[in-house]
Each structure stands twice: as structure tokens, then as C-alpha cells.
Amino acid sequence: MKTYTQAEIDELVRCAKRITDPPKKEMRLERGSYRNEMKLVSIQGDLGFSVFMRVNEVFPENFSIGLEHMPKGEPGSLSLLRCNGPHGEFLGNPPPPHPHFMYHVHRATPETLAAGLRSEAGAEATDRYTAYLPALRHFLRFTQVTNAKEFFPSLWQMRFDFGEEDQEQ
């Protein structure tokens, strides 16, 4: 597998992309989660990506939206970014400082990739969203999916109170 620098990882996440294989109109229920996915390609057409979207059937605040890069000439995919809702056991008061108990983001780093780990190896709390739909809009903006409004028009008709700029995660 290729060795990536943090700058290369960041460029994969932030390069402009377009949806080529859109998600289904309705998420399907499978193994306790509503699921959907889509395929993306960089605007230059040389980089392929997939996106998965998962929402727990019983606990909708437990969700995950992930970006994976499909390197040409290499098997498998490279997990780059996941926007997640809070999950994990909660014991005690006040809440523990671990990011899994809050809305959080997992990002790939050169160290986790070199160790053969997915982006889930590290997490940081975020205040950019507090539910699945705002997280999806944030994800689409942050990963620069240029034709997202075509496939998710309702996300841009909603008003969220997290600011309009998604420059930082």
C-alpha cells in the first residue's frame, strides 16, 4: 500500500468531487441500521471515492457517514473520514471526556494508515452538527461534493444553527 502524507490525505478529503452513482431515494434497513451509499469521482476524474451512510434503527443519534478512497491499482479502500454521532456506554456524571460520548469525527493520519488501522483509530469531538441530517450536510460541504444539492435538495432548504462555513471540521 502507498504511504500517504497528511497533506495527501487532506487533499483527498478536500478535493472537489461529484456524485456519479447516487444514493437510493430511501435508506434500506439491514442488521439494525438504515443504510445507503454512493460513489464519487474527483472533478478531474482521476480519483474514485465511496460514501457510506448509516443510522441506527433504535438510536438515530448513533449514525456514521464515511468517505473512503478507492486507490487505482490497489485492492480495497482507504478510510479517510467519518462523521459520527455519540455512541458507547455512559457511566457516571459528568460525562467522560472521551469523544465517542459526543458527536465526533474520525480522520485518517499517516500513522494510522501505516499501522494498517482505519480512521477510527482516533477521534475528536465536534460541534459542527448534532443530528444525522446536519451531519450529512456538513459532510457533503466539507468533502466538497459539488453536485450534492442535486441529490439532497432538502438539506439546503433546512436551516441549521452551525454557521454556513465548513472550513474546519
TILUM-586380 format. One record per residue: residue in one letter; y, z, x of N, C-alpha, C in turn. Coordinates in pm, whole numbers, padded with zeros to 5 digits, always signed. Atoms other than C-alpha are relative to their C-alpha. Layout:
// TILUM-586380
aYZXYZXYZX/...
This chain:
// TILUM-586380
m-00119+00000+00083+00000+00000+00000+00124+00000+00087/k-00127+00009-00071+00352-00081+00115+00066+00138+00008/t-00078-00121-00014+00566+00202+00245+00141-00028-00050/y-00131+00019+00060+00890+00242+00048+00098+00103+00052/t-00109-00094-00030+01222+00398+00149+00058+00047-00132/q-00064-00047+00123+01421+00599-00102+00096-00107-00054/a-00091+00107+00044+01676+00314-00112-00077-00110-00074/e+00082+00103+00067+01399+00066-00205-00048+00050-00136/i+00044-00057+00127+01267+00298-00475+00116+00000-00099/d-00118-00004+00087+01617+00348-00615+00037-00140-00048/e-00031+00139+00038+01674-00030-00615-00099-00050-00105/l+00098+00039+00101+01351-00085-00809+00035+00061-00136/v-00036-00068+00125+01462+00169-01069+00127-00061-00058/r-00133+00037+00049+01823+00047-01094+00027-00150-00008/c-00027+00144+00008+01787-00332-01061+00001-00044-00146/a-00008+00052+00137+01877-00527-01374-00133-00064-00039/k+00130+00046+00050+01571-00608-01584+00018-00053-00142/r+00002+00043+00140+01490-00783-01910-00141+00015-00054/i+00128-00015+00069+01214-00731-02163-00062-00139-00017/t+00070+00127+00016+00958-01013-02151-00114+00011-00101/d+00108-00026+00096+00676-00860-02358+00045+00125-00076/p-00063-00113+00068+00843-00640-02621-00100+00100-00055/p+00085-00100+00063+00707-00320-02771-00032-00043-00143/k+00034+00021+00141+00535-00327-03108+00109+00064-00087/k-00101-00055+00092+00759-00255-03409-00028+00147-00031/e+00039-00138+00030+00564+00065-03479-00089+00052+00113/m+00086-00062-00100+00408+00306-03231-00137+00024-00064/r+00134-00025+00051+00030+00344-03267-00043+00142+00037/l+00051-00134-00024-00138+00682-03294-00134-00010+00070/e+00122+00003-00079-00402+00730-03028-00012+00130+00078/r+00028-00124-00072-00555+01051-02892+00114+00103-00010/g-00100-00103+00024-00286+01273-03046+00142-00036+00039/s-00136+00042-00036+00017+01070-02931+00031-00136-00060/y-00048+00131+00038+00221+00788-03071+00032-00073+00129/r-00010+00074-00126+00218+00515-02807+00056-00140-00022/n-00050+00137-00002+00395+00192-02724+00024-00036+00146/e-00029+00046-00136+00459-00017-02416+00070-00135-00006/m-00064+00131-00013+00648-00321-02297-00002-00042+00147/k-00005+00055-00136+00671-00547-01992+00143-00046+00027/l-00133+00039-00045+00988-00616-01796-00011-00086+00124/v-00010+00074-00124+01090-00852-01520+00144+00014+00050/s-00135-00006-00054+01387-00828-01286+00075-00127-00038/i-00082+00115+00038+01674-01063-01366-00029-00118+00093/q+00034+00107-00094+01586-01263-01052-00140-00056-00026/g+00133+00046+00036+01233-01291-01190-00108+00028+00103/d+00098-00021-00107+01061-01172-00874-00071+00136-00006/l+00059-00133+00007+00975-00812-00974-00049+00028-00142/g+00057-00032+00130+00746-00701-01256-00008+00149-00023/f+00000-00141+00036+00756-00371-01441-00071+00018-00134/s+00048-00037+00133+00587-00196-01731+00064+00133-00038/v-00058-00123+00053+00723+00079-01952-00099+00054-00102/f+00081-00065+00103+00519+00328-02150+00085+00103-00071/m-00071-00095+00084+00647+00542-02434-00104+00081-00075/r+00097-00090+00064+00453+00844-02564+00075+00113-00069/v-00056-00113+00075+00541+01102-02830-00117+00076-00062/n+00108-00082+00052+00307+01388-02916+00008+00006-00152/e+00007+00001+00146+00193+01376-03279+00045+00133-00061/v-00028-00133+00055+00226+01753-03337+00132+00056+00049/f-00121-00052-00061+00511+01838-03100+00087-00117+00048/p-00076+00119-00038+00759+01543-03099+00098+00023+00115/e-00085-00027-00116+00974+01719-02840-00075-00022+00132/n+00082+00027-00117+00686+01660-02600-00022-00152+00007/f+00006+00145-00012+00737+01296-02500+00012-00041+00145/s-00012+00054-00134+00731+01075-02194+00032-00149-00010/i-00038+00141-00010+00899+00742-02115-00003-00032+00148/g+00019+00025-00143+00792+00592-01783+00020-00144+00040/l-00019+00131-00061+00880+00299-01560-00098-00014+00115/e+00094+00028-00108+00610+00150-01340+00029-00138+00056/h-00018+00128-00068+00650-00127-01086-00138-00059+00025/m+00126+00071-00023+00374-00388-01059+00019-00086+00125/p-00023+00077-00123+00389-00497-00692-00088-00125+00007/k+00077+00125-00013+00287-00858-00637-00096+00011+00117/g+00099+00002-00106-00029-00898-00435-00066+00133+00028/e+00061-00132-00019-00125-00531-00469-00063+00045-00131/p+00062-00049+00124-00364-00372-00718+00076+00121-00054/g-00059-00119+00060-00236-00114-00961+00149-00007-00018/s-00143-00010+00024+00113+00005-01032+00057+00118+00078/l-00073-00103-00073+00375+00227-00874+00088+00074-00100/s-00076-00079+00095+00508+00506-01097+00134+00040+00062/l-00134-00019-00058+00885+00518-01036+00079+00112-00065/l-00090-00089+00072+01046+00729-01307-00063+00037-00133/r+00042-00045+00133+00957+00937-01613+00106+00091-00056/c-00088-00089+00075+01192+01090-01866-00088+00075-00099/n+00092-00082+00078+01011+01380-02033+00074+00105-00082/g-00043-00117+00075+01062+01641-02297-00064+00124+00058/p+00058-00125-00053+00979+02007-02236-00146+00011-00041/h+00141-00025+00028+00613+02092-02215-00049+00109+00093/g+00053-00109-00081+00398+02365-02072+00009+00131-00076/e+00000-00129+00066+00334+02723-02166+00129+00073+00029/f-00118-00083-00018+00625+02957-02216-00041+00145-00011/l+00032-00142-00001+00573+03318-02121+00121+00076+00050/g-00108-00086-00045+00844+03577-02101+00136-00043-00050/n-00137+00026+00038+01214+03594-02163+00088+00059+00109/p-00044+00136+00030+01436+03448-02022-00101-00105+00047/p+00094+00104-00040+01262+03113-01974-00007-00013+00152/p+00012+00021-00144+01126+03044-01628+00084-00120+00044/p-00086+00109-00046+01337+02810-01413-00074-00131+00026/h+00077+00121-00027+01057+02551-01383+00046-00113-00092/p-00052+00111+00080+01179+02206-01500-00089-00042-00118/h+00087+00043+00111+00874+02146-01723+00030+00073-00130/f-00035-00074+00120+01012+02402-01966+00130-00052-00061/m-00125+00059+00047+01326+02189-02011-00020-00151-00007/y+00003+00146-00009+01400+01821-02066+00015-00031+00148/h+00001+00022-00144+01331+01676-01725-00037-00142+00037/v+00025+00133-00054+01291+01370-01507-00088+00014+00124/h+00083+00012-00121+01022+01284-01255+00044-00128+00071/r-00039+00117-00079+01123+01047-00975-00093-00015+00119/a+00081+00027-00119+00916+00881-00707+00086+00023+00125/t-00064-00013-00130+01001+00964-00346-00093-00063+00104/p+00089+00055-00104+00871+00810-00024-00113+00097+00035/e+00100-00100-00037+00688+01136+00048-00114+00007-00102/t+00105-00007+00101+00504+01149-00285-00084-00127+00000/l+00075+00126-00003+00410+00781-00264-00091-00007+00122/a+00080+00003-00122+00289+00813+00096-00121+00093-00011/a+00110-00094+00019+00074+01109-00011-00095-00046-00110/g+00085+00052+00107-00076+00895-00288+00022+00068-00133/l-00031-00070+00124+00090+01102-00560+00088-00086-00089/r-00088+00068+00094+00262+00977-00872+00135+00072-00003/s-00133-00061+00007+00625+01053-00954-00003+00139-00062/e+00009-00131+00062+00505+01357-01148-00004+00114+00101/a+00011-00105-00101+00477+01547-00820+00125+00086+00008/g-00124-00078-00002+00838+01659-00853+00075-00021-00130/a-00076+00012+00125+01069+01723-01148+00134+00069+00016/e-00130-00066+00005+01431+01805-01209+00048+00002-00144/a-00051-00014+00136+01591+01933-01529+00116-00096-00021/t-00111+00088+00035+01835+01705-01710+00064+00045-00131/d-00071-00024+00126+02098+01744-01980+00043-00132-00063/r-00039+00132+00048+02121+01369-02048-00060-00033-00137/y+00062+00022+00130+01902+01391-02362-00067+00128-00046/t+00069-00117+00056+01746+01647-02597-00100-00039-00108/a+00100+00048+00095+01506+01435-02802-00045-00139+00047/y+00059+00128-00042+01298+01118-02778+00098-00118-00008/l-00087+00118+00014+01547+00860-02914+00117+00001+00097/p-00104+00000-00103+01840+00973-02696-00058-00021+00140/a+00065+00021-00131+01596+00981-02401-00032-00147+00020/l+00032+00142-00011+01484+00626-02475+00126-00081+00029/r-00126+00071-00027+01844+00503-02489+00047+00025+00143/h-00039-00033-00138+01925+00685-02166-00087-00077+00099/f+00093+00069-00088+01614+00539-02001+00033-00149+00009/l-00029+00144+00002+01697+00182-02107+00131-00032+00071/r-00128+00019-00069+02055+00217-01983-00014+00026+00150/f+00013-00039-00141+01963+00393-01659-00080-00101+00081/t+00083+00098-00070+01696+00138-01568+00052-00142-00017/q-00073+00125+00016+01936-00142-01665-00083-00111-00066/v+00070+00101+00081+01730-00321-01929+00106-00074-00079/t-00117+00072+00049+01986-00587-02012-00012-00048-00144/n+00016+00048+00137+01838-00710-02341-00058+00106-00093/a+00056-00110+00078+01743-00367-02479+00053+00001-00143/k-00059-00004+00135+01982-00397-02777-00070-00098-00093/e+00072+00098+00081+01785-00699-02898-00125+00060-00062/f+00127-00058+00045+01467-00493-02932+00015+00141-00056/f-00025-00136+00046+01616-00147-03001+00141+00011-00059/p-00139+00000+00049+01932-00219-03207+00043+00135-00059/s-00038-00127+00063+01922+00115-03391+00045+00104+00102/l-00042-00097-00103+01962+00307-03063+00149-00010+00029/w-00142+00017-00028+02311+00162-03024+00084+00021-00125/q-00072-00033+00122+02403+00240-03385+00011+00151-00016/m-00002-00146+00006+02339+00611-03327+00107+00054+00093/r-00099-00066-00086+02596+00847-03182-00068+00119+00064/f+00054-00114-00075+02476+01083-02911+00115+00065+00074/d-00110-00074-00061+02694+01351-02755-00023+00026+00149/f+00030-00020-00141+02583+01300-02395+00082-00091+00089/g-00081+00090-00080+02855+01064-02277-00059-00139-00001/e+00045+00139+00005+02831+00690-02253-00046-00053+00135/e+00036+00049-00132+02782+00655-01881-00126+00067+00050/d+00126-00050-00051+02433+00693-01743-00014-00032+00149/q+00002+00032-00141+02520+00655-01379-00089+00096+00078/e+00084-00099-00068+02339+00971-01276-00103+00051-00097/q+00112-00046+00082+02009+01097-01406+00006+00149-00020/
